[in-house]
Amino acid sequence: MTIHMESEIIDREIYDRAVGQFRQAGIRLPKISELADPLASRDEFEALVQPADPDAPDARNLFRVHWHNGPDRTSLQEVPAHLVLPPELTGVKAKIVVALGNRFPMIRAHKVLAAYGCLVPRLVTGQFDLAGNRAVWPSTGNYCRGGVAISRILGCRSFAVLPEGMSRERFQWLESWVTKPGDIVRTHGTESNVKEIYDACHDLAKNPENVIFNQFSEFGNYIVHRAVTGPALERIFDALNTSGNLRARAYVSASGSGGTLAAGDHLKQRLGMRICAVEALECPTMLNNGYGEHNIQGIGDKHIPFIHNVLNTDYVVAVSDKASDALNLVFNTSAGRRYLAQRTGLGQEALADLADLGLSSIANVLGAIKMAKYMDLGPDDVVLTVATDGAEMYGTEITKTKANTYGGEFGELAAAEAFGRYLMGATTDNMLEMSRRDRERVFNLGYYTWVEQQGVALEDFDARRDPEFWDRLMDAVPVWDQMIDRFNEAAGTGG
């Protein structure tokens, strides 16, 4: 396995071909700093980008791969879209604040940012041939969709690799975007079957034309989230803290690929927030060295991602997929919303906002509630988390949960039971405040995946123990931005 962190052009011939293709297509790449602060170029955005359809494979949508898109997904807004969940819904006094990922272009999920952060550094260093290579995107759903979207815009063929048991909506989207039906590789199992994804990628990698962009080990994923998602969340907190009395207490994110957790490294550094990783109770890898199967789509597990800065993680919280499945019905069925309106007094606008929460987003909210209870937080305390996608990806999951758990019917009585059990009844069980020894244990778990299975050099594996290793990664941002500038200038598309 090679760790791709080059900061100079590796293959001039490949680089020049890409420049020629971009010149012909008129494509300009946004810098990471532009995605971190899109408001700095608002006038240019409104003139050039705003007319583009946010759901089309339009190169202008690359400039929408950030957290500042408005509700229409065409305009910019000063503060990234977010929900402040009321205590009537969460059962805690603390402010549970959720950044909304379904404002991102094309896939309505934030993983398109990770895909951009992984492919573009390889492109501007001459390591990816748009004409000769095929991009392989191993994923449990949203990352491969983001990769397919970015690949199509840039004019290269791609493969989406994901478990066959993921939601039907994901496959429907992929089927409308890939070049050929065979570009969707369905692996055995569901969310927990990451090893099977890796095995499929090993087979694809036998063809040298296929380039694997493994989100679990691509440092571009970590870097772009720490550089873009971290500041976006900080901006949300600052906007809420008009009184100056709010306290930034914790950042909660599902383990996933480890990329979104990187925003926590920024928030800890800037605001002193504690970092909490969420995983499925049915597969408690970090919590209990465990295994299993679950349906919190968006959390790949049974392994520790290579780009997860484990030794900077403060808590692990496990959430059951029974909770996320049931609350998906409470939030997104007429019976569930009728009950919520009666029980909580929430209005129609607040109830409609719950559709911004997909399955892993609901798990993040539950993790945030558990953290608030464990830390005994009050009304001036803020717990930040993210909604990686919205309910539009899980309509068929509602049907499945109704059939499998509720006998095909979900009424207000069932909604009341789910609300009481999983929201008001959330407890501080299945949590771990990590000691140094706990962190070392979780870090060591990664050895079996990355050194024994994936061929990472032991020296590279152990280098990640050093906190400075993770901070030094961010030195890549200004370097990559300079290379993007030079690439755009060479293609004649520079600003």
Steps between C-alpha positions, in 0.01 A plus 500: 500500500630847407417812700435771241612834642717629215540876462657515154421375152580129481423430133521801268345317203187402696482850645519667160226274362270596787576869444406459134173329587410774747588768247270338244216453750546839667515348849644691793581331831417676829775525757448343840517847655215609271286209623590588860391862447276528192369838616836657419415471128124555522479742205669250267283219637177684433607591147639166386380221729151589616327431163620137498257219589629365836399145405668493156850380406603861444860602576372816666363278777856440615478847653200383706690222676480678837270560799374849409233407242156647562174301524458525121856360462578773245558801726758567770424573862721662763465223758496133396155341515428341836229399743490584869289217636258608774511338846140384448641267234837405651411481867816691598564864593814529288483636148533210253610669176500306172676617182304395190679295235208471257573849367803368308466476121419198286481235774336701781764371741831632629706206370541679167744725691707196602505372142625836375769509768623155396502532120615855433841480675572189294389683184708817543811296582475295180415175677160442342447473125149616412517320168674178603405440862171404663420630846382234747293629792458245784217607726194415702295735287552876490874520435475287187215722379718805561787335316282411203371859485848655513631246246221570254557876521873457441447265208630167629336164546448368852388198700273517806567218746240457774309228690196356328288557811518881495186705441331471162512878458881491488498248217234693309719809511808305389313333215418841357857634526744220409621441146405130494297276734816296567660807656297427814670221695269348762683319779361254753324625809403833644651787694737287708658312210792731425749215458298371204528847342877487540511154343309625195744791471795261510351318202443827313854616582641207301424714196758781513253737336285493814598745775353434845392806698448334836329756722608308810869557426516805270641789699333740257175399674638597842661820373198637314265441794736656751556794262138548385253328734680607819487875425139470380397352835701763685311765301167350610605515865619859467170602339304346787724650765376857466494542877851367546371271775472173307754227566621270220503167680503204261512400134323176413541306175453144386825316443437439130822538303653726765483802268217692665656433839798707379285810546523421871876552493437854374225563756708369789791718394287813453216463750621235746219258409516136601477249214247216510492218244169322445469138393225242478417306816447192282864523386692664789848499350655779705286448808543128538730363225176363362339397174154464359258647248284812506303747288639841600595570143805725490710324765737244354650294778670179623820698453671826601545742208862586426417872497322497838715693749412256776736639761316834488154344549351552846181293501339207323121469498306206362149549358265220396367482146165417657496859620597660168259279304210577735566873517520512121133404513420747778662786308380415151152351513171681546419298814839578649475871435143517630621349824801735519278803442272393784776391738758776444298791365734533202356683201485376143823674398698340782346161424583535130862573594531146637510375140854644493611206716593166341577181691858579600393858572242372748772284657718810533217687672449213743874496570486874569207452742689228684805727524288784638358272767836347588666844532192643680487795262277803542330754270822694436684189382524405132549155348576515129432216259431446129216366289698331227191461282122529519199271507468498119756218490291273725141490379519127435651449845178637648307229318745233619485611863121513493488145366775347712442675833142624504310241299442739213322766706650799683249710690515768766520243782810346342641848447445580868678182602798572272521863615492399866748218466759650270485877561362567846638166619853546364749408770874513555548126457730364230739795529870523572700801616831399354813478712845486342485122524160493326634714217802274461274194488286650222805622311654152518184345353587671174815289465305195386327684216777727379826316559393136478224530236571815299879500501573832673859523620521474879700824508219684320241345728682605818581849372136592563554476878669840497253794532731708283451251217137610468578869531771476233247352257334839483815647344374336182209746465696809385724278285204335327330837459808635322505194275128542422569863410782400266289223347214741432737756352654238271152399385405862438220486758670688785322781679 
